[in-house]
Amino acid sequence: MDISGANSSATSGASLELAKSQQKQEGQATLQLLESAADVPKATSANPAVGANINTYA
């Protein structure tokens, strides 16, 4: 006989809180990464024609 009561519900609630906290931390880390990437200057060439044509056939 399997009896589940308030204890399993409390464990489930704790797991949900832990998952929510982890998701929040990952979101903050992602935002930090995006903000730091915005500061990186875009690579430019001295000759704008270089790299303008892309072969699309093999």
N, C-alpha and C positions, 0 to 999 in steps of 0.2 A: 504494500500500500504506500503510495506517494503522497505525502502531505506537504503542501506549500502554504506558507502563511505570510505574515508581515515581514519575516526575516528575508525571504527571497525578494520581496518588493523593495525593501530598504537597500539590498545589495544592488538591485537593478537601478534604483535611483542614484546610488553612489556612482555606478558605472556611467550613467547618463551625465552626471555632473562632471566627471573626469573627462569624458569625451568632449563635452562642451568647452571645458577649460582648454583642452589640447587644441581644439579647433580654433579657439580665439587666439591662442599663442601662434599657431601656424598662420593665421590671417595677418597678425601683426608683423610676423617675420616676412611675409610676402609683400606687404606694403613697404616695409623698410627696404627690401630688395629693389622694388620698383622705383622708389624715390632715389636710391643711390644710383640706379642705372640711368636716371634722367640727367644726372650730372656728367655722364661720360660724353665727351665730344664726339661728334660723328666724323668718321674717317673720310677725308676728301683727298682727291688726287690733284696734282698740279695741272694735269691735262683732263678736262671734263669728258673728253671723247673716249678715254680709256675706260673700258668696262661698260660702255653704253650699249654695245651690241652683244647679244647673248645667242649662242648657237642653240637651237632647239631640236636639232636633228643629229643623229649618230652617224 
